[in-house]
Amino acid sequence: LVFRRLTSSQGEPAPAGEPPLAPLRRGGPPVLRRIDTSPVGFAVFDQVLLTVHPPDCAARDAYATRLLAAASASAQARAANVDPRLGGAGLPVSPPDLMLRIVNQIVDGYLALRRDLSRQLDHWQVELLDPRTRFSNWTALLNARMALHQLNDTCEDQRTAVLDWAETLKGWPVPDDAEARHQHELLMVR
């Protein structure tokens, strides 16, 4: 699965020894100009998930922190003779489950970015409808509209990628073991 992350880059320098990435030029308000749509790749094997991230991938770092915290909580629950599943989502049970949890984290980033974009568009709407102002920034508005169409296309591509993954998952053989079948069903729901 290749999934493009949408993040608001702040123009951070590349890590030492890495060539700087050329930013994608967008018009419109600053929030649109800072959007980065770098791909994240996932290769799912029976026992291993191989991921390829950009050097500055906050989603990778945030999920690694979450995973370490869940592993620590699970170990503490086992030490206290408590079922670790009672404490929340817990640890992923398989490489596909881990992949979908990381994709979910990336999608959460889309939702945060959507709030920033909505705020900017609300501001422009007020400016356009206020009879006391003379809105003159039409070029920026049209550039923002084109950038939003590009982002919409990216989001549609993401939706298609996830739907294709779900179709692939439906084609997997259903396990005979009740616990494995339950895990497969949970994976389909996720």
N, C-alpha and C positions, 0 to 999 in steps of 0.2 A: 504494500500500500504506500503510495506517495501522497502526502497530505501537506498542503501549504499552510504555514502558520501566518496569521495576520497579527502583527505587533506594531506598536508605536515605537519606532526606533528613536533614540535621542542623539544620534550622530556619535556614538561611542567609537573610539579607535579600535582597530583590530588588535587581537592579542599579539604579543611579541613573536616575531618570526612568521606571522601570517600576513599575506598580502591584503591590503584593504579592499573591501568589497565595494564595487561601484553602486551607489544608491540609484534606485529607479526614480526618475524625475516625474513628478506629478504636479499639476497645477492646483489652484484652489487654496483653501485655508491651510494654515500650518498643520493642523491635525491630519489632513490628507497627504501633505508632503512628507510627513514622518512615517507613513505606513510602510512596513516591510512585509513582503510576502515570500519569504524564503521557504523552500521545500524541506520537509522532513521525511526520510525514507524508513520503511519498516520491512524487514524480511522475517517472516514467521516460520520457525522450524518446530519440530516436535517438542524439544526441551529448551530451546534458545530463541530469544528475540534479538535480532540484530537491528540497531537503529543508526541512522546517519543524520546528524543535526548540524546546523550552522554553528560556528564557533561561539557565538554569543546567545545561544538558545536558552532563554529564561524558562521556557516550559520544561525543558529537560532538567534544569537545575531545581526547579520548584518540585517537579515530580520525584526526583531523586531524594530530596529532603522529606517529602511525604512518605515515601517508601521506607526510608530509614526510621522515621517516627513510628510507622505502622509495625515494622519488624520489632522495634523496641517494645511497643505496647503489647504485641503478641507474646513476646518472650516473658514479659512481666505477668501477663495473664496466665500463661502456662505454669510459671513458678508459683502462682497463687492458687493453682488448681481451678481456674475459671475458664470456661469455654472462650477462646479468643475471638470467636465470631460474634459474641454478644456486644463487643465494644465498637462496632461500626463496620465499615467496608473491609477493613483488614488488608491482608496481602493478596495479590493476584494469584490465582490457582494455576494459570497456564500462560504461555507466551501470548496467545491471542487475547486473553483477558488483560494482560499488562499493556499490550498495544492499544486496546480500546480505551483503557483508562488514561493513557497518555494523550490519545486523540481527544478525549473528553476534556482534558486540561487545556488543550489547544483551543477547543471550541469555546471554553470559558473566556479565553482571551478575545475571541471575536465579539462576545457579548459586551465586554468592558469597552472595547473600541467603538461599538455601536452607540453607547451612551455619549461618548465624546462627539461623534459625528452628529448625533441627533441634537445635541446642544448647539453646535455651530449652525446647523440648518434652521433651528428654531430662531436663532439670532437673526439670520438673514430674512426669514419670513417676517419677523417683526419689522425689520428695516424696510422691506418691500411694501408692507401694508400701512405703514405710518405715513399719513398725508403730509406731515411736517418735515419729512426728510426727503432728500433727493438721492436716491440710490444710484450710484454711478459705477459700481464695481462689477459690471456685467461680465467682463472677461473672467474674473475669478469665479463668479457663479457658474458660468458655462464650463470652465475647467473643472470645477468641483463636480458638476453633473457628469462629465465624461469620466472622471476618476471613479465616481460612485458606480457608473455602469461597468467599468473594468472590475471593480471589487465585487459587484453582483455576479459577473461572469465567473470570477474566481470561486465565489461561494457556491455557485451552481456546480462547478467542477468538483468541489469538495463533496457536495451532496451525492453526486454521481459516483464518486470513488467509494463512499461509504455504502451506498446501495449495492454497488458491484461486490464489495466485500461481503455484505449480508447474503447476496445470492450465492457466492462461493461457499459461504458457511453452511447454507442450506443443502449444498451438495455433498458435504462431508458425511461419512457413514455415522449413523446414530449408534452410540455405544450400547452394549448389552447390560453393563453394570448400572445399577440404579443411581449411584452417586455420580458417575461419569455422565449419565444421561441428564441428570439435574444440572451439572456444570455446563453441559452443552446448551441446555435451555436458557440458563442464565446468560451465557455468552450471546445467544440470539437476542435476548431482551436488551442487553447492554448495547 
